[in-house]
Amino acid sequence: MISVTVRADEVVGGLTSLATTIKPAVVMGVIYDFLSSVQIEAKRQHRYIRRTGRLERSVKIDRTEDGGSVYIDEGAAPYGKYIHEGTKFIDRDPFLTDAFDRKEADLYIAIAQVMDQTIQQAGL
């Protein structure tokens, strides 16, 4: 009989080894690149009428030690949340969350590439 055996403890051991090999700074770089791409996408792809550019400039990035976020700075454009969420007088334009949704797959692809490189470097 010809067979192939896979053992859960070996898979878990390989994943544990991989987790200790991945450099956090590399993952943070991927996250920061992703945040920048979401910011750019939100500024480019929207349905609202651009008048002053203030709302586009209010889309900012907050980088933290463990990740970050892209947000609408309500101090810079207090009306941003009304454009994004809509009101009974303004059609909703969720440009920020739409940008995230369009770019989300890019984040997973970039993380998969980091994992592939790490696996090759570790010889796993």
TORPA-4810 file (N, C-alpha, C, O; in nm, 3 decimals):
<nodes>
NODE_1_0.084_-0.118_0.000_0.000_0.000_0.000_0.089_0.124_0.000_0.188_0.132_0.072_M
NODE_2_0.051_0.219_-0.082_0.120_0.348_-0.085_0.031_0.447_-0.012_-0.089_0.456_-0.037_I
NODE_3_0.092_0.521_0.080_0.011_0.619_0.155_0.094_0.740_0.191_0.217_0.737_0.189_S
NODE_4_0.025_0.845_0.222_0.088_0.968_0.269_0.023_1.000_0.403_-0.099_0.998_0.417_V
NODE_5_0.106_1.028_0.501_0.054_1.055_0.634_0.083_1.199_0.672_0.192_1.251_0.647_T
NODE_6_-0.014_1.262_0.732_0.003_1.397_0.783_-0.029_1.393_0.931_-0.134_1.344_0.972_V
NODE_7_0.063_1.445_1.010_0.043_1.445_1.156_0.018_1.588_1.204_0.092_1.680_1.170_R
NODE_8_-0.086_1.603_1.281_-0.124_1.736_1.331_-0.013_1.798_1.413_0.011_1.918_1.402_A
NODE_9_0.056_1.720_1.495_0.162_1.777_1.580_0.278_1.830_1.497_0.342_1.928_1.535_D
NODE_10_0.305_1.768_1.384_0.411_1.818_1.297_0.369_1.948_1.229_0.450_2.040_1.214_E
NODE_11_0.244_1.956_1.188_0.194_2.078_1.126_0.196_2.192_1.227_0.242_2.302_1.196_V
NODE_12_0.148_2.166_1.348_0.148_2.268_1.453_0.291_2.309_1.486_0.318_2.427_1.505_V
NODE_13_0.381_2.214_1.492_0.522_2.245_1.519_0.582_2.335_1.411_0.657_2.428_1.441_G
NODE_14_0.548_2.306_1.286_0.595_2.389_1.176_0.538_2.530_1.182_0.608_2.628_1.156_G
NODE_15_0.409_2.539_1.216_0.346_2.671_1.227_0.402_2.750_1.345_0.420_2.872_1.336_L
NODE_16_0.431_2.681_1.455_0.489_2.748_1.571_0.628_2.800_1.535_0.664_2.912_1.572_T
NODE_17_0.704_2.720_1.464_0.837_2.762_1.420_0.827_2.881_1.326_0.906_2.975_1.334_S
NODE_18_0.730_2.878_1.238_0.709_2.988_1.144_0.673_3.116_1.218_0.724_3.223_1.186_L
NODE_19_0.585_3.104_1.317_0.542_3.222_1.393_0.659_3.290_1.464_0.661_3.412_1.475_A
NODE_20_0.755_3.213_1.510_0.870_3.274_1.577_0.973_3.327_1.478_1.061_3.404_1.516_T
NODE_21_0.962_3.288_1.352_1.058_3.331_1.250_1.015_3.460_1.181_1.100_3.538_1.136_T
NODE_22_0.884_3.484_1.171_0.835_3.604_1.104_0.874_3.726_1.186_0.851_3.732_1.307_I
NODE_23_0.932_3.822_1.119_0.976_3.943_1.186_0.858_4.041_1.198_0.798_4.077_1.098_K
NODE_24_0.826_4.084_1.322_0.715_4.177_1.340_0.730_4.306_1.258_0.630_4.361_1.211_P
NODE_25_0.851_4.353_1.242_0.872_4.477_1.166_0.829_4.459_1.020_0.779_4.553_0.958_A
NODE_26_0.849_4.341_0.966_0.808_4.314_0.828_0.656_4.315_0.818_0.600_4.373_0.725_V
NODE_27_0.589_4.252_0.913_0.443_4.250_0.914_0.390_4.392_0.931_0.293_4.430_0.865_V
NODE_28_0.452_4.470_1.019_0.408_4.608_1.039_0.426_4.689_0.911_0.343_4.774_0.879_M
NODE_29_0.533_4.665_0.838_0.553_4.732_0.710_0.441_4.701_0.612_0.394_4.789_0.541_G
NODE_30_0.399_4.575_0.609_0.288_4.534_0.522_0.160_4.605_0.565_0.084_4.653_0.480_V
NODE_31_0.137_4.612_0.695_0.016_4.677_0.745_0.018_4.825_0.711_-0.083_4.880_0.666_I
NODE_32_0.132_4.891_0.731_0.141_5.034_0.701_0.122_5.061_0.552_0.058_5.159_0.514_Y
NODE_33_0.178_4.975_0.469_0.156_4.989_0.324_0.008_4.974_0.290_-0.045_5.047_0.206_D
NODE_34_-0.057_4.879_0.355_-0.199_4.858_0.333_-0.280_4.981_0.375_-0.368_5.025_0.302_F
NODE_35_-0.249_5.036_0.491_-0.320_5.155_0.537_-0.304_5.270_0.438_-0.399_5.343_0.410_L
NODE_36_-0.183_5.286_0.386_-0.158_5.392_0.287_-0.241_5.368_0.160_-0.294_5.463_0.102_S
NODE_37_-0.250_5.243_0.119_-0.326_5.214_-0.003_-0.476_5.239_0.018_-0.544_5.285_-0.073_S
NODE_38_-0.526_5.211_0.138_-0.667_5.239_0.167_-0.690_5.390_0.168_-0.790_5.438_0.116_V
NODE_39_-0.597_5.464_0.226_-0.609_5.610_0.230_-0.614_5.667_0.089_-0.700_5.750_0.058_Q
NODE_40_-0.523_5.624_0.004_-0.518_5.672_-0.134_-0.646_5.635_-0.208_-0.702_5.717_-0.281_I
NODE_41_-0.692_5.513_-0.190_-0.814_5.466_-0.257_-0.935_5.547_-0.211_-1.020_5.584_-0.293_E
NODE_42_-0.944_5.576_-0.082_-1.057_5.654_-0.030_-1.056_5.795_-0.087_-1.162_5.853_-0.113_A
NODE_43_-0.938_5.851_-0.105_-0.928_5.986_-0.161_-0.963_5.989_-0.310_-1.015_6.088_-0.360_K
NODE_44_-0.934_5.879_-0.380_-0.958_5.874_-0.525_-1.099_5.832_-0.562_-1.159_5.889_-0.653_R
NODE_45_-1.151_5.734_-0.493_-1.278_5.673_-0.533_-1.390_5.715_-0.437_-1.404_5.658_-0.329_Q
NODE_46_-1.467_5.811_-0.477_-1.581_5.855_-0.399_-1.685_5.911_-0.494_-1.657_5.940_-0.610_H
NODE_47_-1.806_5.927_-0.442_-1.915_5.980_-0.524_-1.950_6.124_-0.490_-2.021_6.190_-0.565_R
NODE_48_-1.900_6.174_-0.377_-1.934_6.310_-0.339_-1.868_6.410_-0.434_-1.767_6.381_-0.497_Y
NODE_49_-1.928_6.527_-0.443_-1.876_6.631_-0.531_-1.762_6.704_-0.460_-1.780_6.762_-0.353_I
NODE_50_-1.647_6.701_-0.521_-1.530_6.765_-0.464_-1.539_6.915_-0.491_-1.550_6.959_-0.606_R
NODE_51_-1.536_6.992_-0.383_-1.540_7.137_-0.399_-1.409_7.200_-0.355_-1.348_7.276_-0.430_R
NODE_52_-1.366_7.169_-0.234_-1.245_7.232_-0.180_-1.131_7.132_-0.160_-1.016_7.173_-0.147_T
NODE_53_-1.160_7.005_-0.158_-1.059_6.902_-0.131_-1.039_6.878_0.018_-0.956_6.796_0.057_G
NODE_54_-1.114_6.949_0.098_-1.098_6.939_0.244_-1.130_6.799_0.296_-1.058_6.746_0.380_R
NODE_55_-1.237_6.738_0.246_-1.274_6.604_0.291_-1.167_6.503_0.251_-1.133_6.414_0.329_L
NODE_56_-1.116_6.515_0.131_-1.010_6.423_0.088_-0.886_6.438_0.177_-0.825_6.339_0.215_E
NODE_57_-0.851_6.561_0.210_-0.735_6.584_0.297_-0.759_6.537_0.440_-0.664_6.515_0.515_R
NODE_58_-0.886_6.522_0.477_-0.917_6.480_0.614_-0.904_6.329_0.633_-0.915_6.281_0.746_S
NODE_59_-0.880_6.254_0.527_-0.861_6.109_0.540_-0.716_6.087_0.583_-0.622_6.111_0.508_V
NODE_60_-0.701_6.042_0.706_-0.569_6.032_0.768_-0.540_5.889_0.814_-0.628_5.804_0.820_K
NODE_61_-0.414_5.867_0.845_-0.368_5.738_0.895_-0.318_5.756_1.038_-0.247_5.852_1.068_I
NODE_62_-0.358_5.664_1.124_-0.307_5.660_1.261_-0.227_5.530_1.274_-0.285_5.421_1.278_D
NODE_63_-0.096_5.542_1.280_-0.010_5.425_1.295_0.017_5.403_1.443_0.050_5.497_1.516_R
NODE_64_0.004_5.279_1.486_0.031_5.244_1.625_0.137_5.135_1.629_0.180_5.086_1.524_T
NODE_65_0.179_5.098_1.748_0.281_4.994_1.761_0.233_4.859_1.709_0.312_4.779_1.661_E
NODE_66_0.103_4.836_1.718_0.051_4.706_1.681_-0.043_4.709_1.560_-0.118_4.614_1.538_D
NODE_67_-0.039_4.815_1.481_-0.124_4.822_1.363_-0.154_4.966_1.325_-0.063_5.046_1.307_G
NODE_68_-0.279_4.997_1.314_-0.318_5.133_1.280_-0.455_5.137_1.219_-0.523_5.035_1.208_G
NODE_69_-0.496_5.256_1.178_-0.627_5.273_1.117_-0.624_5.390_1.020_-0.538_5.478_1.027_S
NODE_70_-0.721_5.389_0.932_-0.746_5.501_0.841_-0.878_5.560_0.888_-0.973_5.487_0.913_V
NODE_71_-0.883_5.692_0.900_-1.002_5.754_0.955_-1.027_5.890_0.891_-0.940_5.948_0.826_Y
NODE_72_-1.149_5.939_0.912_-1.185_6.074_0.868_-1.165_6.166_0.988_-1.230_6.148_1.091_I
NODE_73_-1.076_6.261_0.975_-1.049_6.356_1.083_-1.165_6.455_1.089_-1.177_6.545_1.006_D
NODE_74_-1.251_6.437_1.188_-1.370_6.521_1.199_-1.336_6.665_1.235_-1.417_6.755_1.212_E
NODE_75_-1.217_6.688_1.290_-1.175_6.825_1.315_-1.144_6.899_1.186_-1.167_7.019_1.175_G
NODE_76_-1.093_6.826_1.088_-1.057_6.886_0.959_-1.179_6.897_0.867_-1.189_6.990_0.787_A
NODE_77_-1.271_6.803_0.879_-1.392_6.803_0.795_-1.508_6.748_0.878_-1.539_6.629_0.868_A
NODE_78_-1.571_6.832_0.960_-1.676_6.785_1.049_-1.795_6.722_0.977_-1.870_6.645_1.037_P
NODE_79_-1.812_6.754_0.851_-1.924_6.700_0.774_-1.892_6.563_0.714_-1.979_6.502_0.652_Y
NODE_80_-1.770_6.515_0.732_-1.727_6.389_0.672_-1.814_6.271_0.710_-1.847_6.187_0.626_G
NODE_81_-1.851_6.264_0.837_-1.933_6.150_0.880_-2.071_6.153_0.816_-2.130_6.048_0.793_K
NODE_82_-2.122_6.271_0.786_-2.254_6.281_0.723_-2.248_6.238_0.576_-2.341_6.178_0.524_Y
NODE_83_-2.137_6.270_0.511_-2.116_6.224_0.372_-2.103_6.072_0.373_-2.166_6.003_0.293_I
NODE_84_-2.022_6.021_0.464_-1.994_5.878_0.470_-2.118_5.797_0.506_-2.149_5.698_0.440_H
NODE_85_-2.189_5.839_0.609_-2.303_5.762_0.658_-2.436_5.805_0.597_-2.532_5.729_0.597_E
NODE_86_-2.440_5.926_0.544_-2.562_5.976_0.484_-2.659_6.033_0.587_-2.648_6.006_0.707_G
NODE_87_-2.751_6.111_0.540_-2.860_6.166_0.622_-2.986_6.157_0.538_-2.983_6.104_0.427_T
NODE_88_-3.096_6.208_0.590_-3.216_6.205_0.508_-3.207_6.303_0.391_-3.287_6.297_0.298_K
NODE_89_-3.108_6.393_0.396_-3.090_6.491_0.288_-2.968_6.460_0.199_-2.956_6.514_0.089_F
NODE_90_-2.878_6.376_0.247_-2.754_6.346_0.175_-2.746_6.195_0.151_-2.758_6.116_0.244_I
NODE_91_-2.726_6.158_0.026_-2.706_6.016_-0.004_-2.577_5.967_0.058_-2.476_6.037_0.057_D
NODE_92_-2.581_5.851_0.111_-2.467_5.790_0.177_-2.357_5.759_0.075_-2.385_5.708_-0.034_R
NODE_93_-2.232_5.789_0.111_-2.116_5.755_0.029_-2.008_5.699_0.122_-1.921_5.772_0.168_D
NODE_94_-2.016_5.569_0.150_-1.921_5.508_0.244_-1.783_5.486_0.179_-1.734_5.373_0.172_P
NODE_95_-1.723_5.594_0.132_-1.600_5.587_0.055_-1.485_5.524_0.132_-1.400_5.457_0.073_F
NODE_96_-1.480_5.545_0.264_-1.370_5.489_0.342_-1.384_5.338_0.359_-1.289_5.263_0.335_L
NODE_97_-1.500_5.293_0.398_-1.519_5.148_0.414_-1.519_5.077_0.278_-1.475_4.963_0.269_T
NODE_98_-1.567_5.144_0.174_-1.559_5.085_0.040_-1.414_5.068_-0.003_-1.379_4.966_-0.063_D
NODE_99_-1.330_5.166_0.027_-1.189_5.157_-0.007_-1.123_5.041_0.067_-1.044_4.966_0.009_A
NODE_100_-1.157_5.026_0.194_-1.104_4.913_0.271_-1.146_4.781_0.207_-1.063_4.692_0.188_F
NODE_101_-1.273_4.769_0.174_-1.323_4.646_0.113_-1.253_4.615_-0.018_-1.221_4.499_-0.046_D
NODE_102_-1.228_4.717_-0.100_-1.160_4.695_-0.229_-1.014_4.655_-0.210_-0.960_4.581_-0.292_R
NODE_103_-0.950_4.701_-0.105_-0.807_4.676_-0.084_-0.778_4.558_0.009_-0.663_4.515_0.019_K
NODE_104_-0.879_4.506_0.076_-0.858_4.403_0.178_-0.784_4.280_0.123_-0.695_4.228_0.190_E
NODE_105_-0.820_4.235_0.005_-0.754_4.117_-0.053_-0.605_4.143_-0.072_-0.524_4.050_-0.059_A
NODE_106_-0.566_4.267_-0.103_-0.424_4.300_-0.120_-0.346_4.277_0.009_-0.230_4.236_0.006_D
NODE_107_-0.409_4.305_0.124_-0.344_4.282_0.253_-0.315_4.133_0.272_-0.205_4.095_0.311_L
NODE_108_-0.415_4.051_0.244_-0.396_3.906_0.262_-0.292_3.850_0.166_-0.216_3.760_0.201_Y
NODE_109_-0.289_3.902_0.046_-0.188_3.858_-0.051_-0.048_3.896_-0.002_0.044_3.815_-0.009_I
NODE_110_-0.032_4.019_0.047_0.098_4.064_0.096_0.143_3.983_0.217_0.261_3.949_0.229_A
NODE_111_0.051_3.951_0.306_0.086_3.869_0.423_0.123_3.728_0.380_0.217_3.669_0.434_I
NODE_112_0.053_3.673_0.283_0.085_3.540_0.231_0.225_3.539_0.168_0.299_3.442_0.182_A
NODE_113_0.261_3.649_0.099_0.395_3.657_0.041_0.502_3.661_0.149_0.606_3.597_0.135_Q
NODE_114_0.477_3.735_0.257_0.572_3.738_0.369_0.585_3.599_0.428_0.696_3.555_0.460_V
NODE_115_0.475_3.529_0.444_0.480_3.392_0.500_0.557_3.300_0.407_0.638_3.220_0.454_M
NODE_116_0.532_3.309_0.276_0.605_3.225_0.180_0.755_3.250_0.187_0.834_3.156_0.187_D
NODE_117_0.793_3.379_0.192_0.936_3.412_0.201_0.997_3.359_0.330_1.109_3.308_0.330_Q
NODE_118_0.923_3.370_0.438_0.972_3.322_0.567_0.987_3.171_0.566_1.084_3.119_0.619_T
NODE_119_0.892_3.102_0.508_0.899_2.957_0.498_1.022_2.915_0.418_1.093_2.823_0.457_I
NODE_120_1.046_2.982_0.305_1.162_2.949_0.223_1.292_2.977_0.297_1.386_2.897_0.292_Q
NODE_121_1.299_3.091_0.366_1.420_3.127_0.439_1.446_3.031_0.555_1.562_3.001_0.587_Q
NODE_122_1.338_2.982_0.618_1.353_2.891_0.731_1.375_2.748_0.686_1.411_2.661_0.766_A
NODE_123_1.355_2.722_0.557_1.373_2.587_0.505_1.264_2.491_0.551_1.287_2.371_0.561_G
NODE_124_1.148_2.544_0.579_1.037_2.458_0.625_0.961_2.400_0.509_0.866_2.326_0.529_L
</nodes>
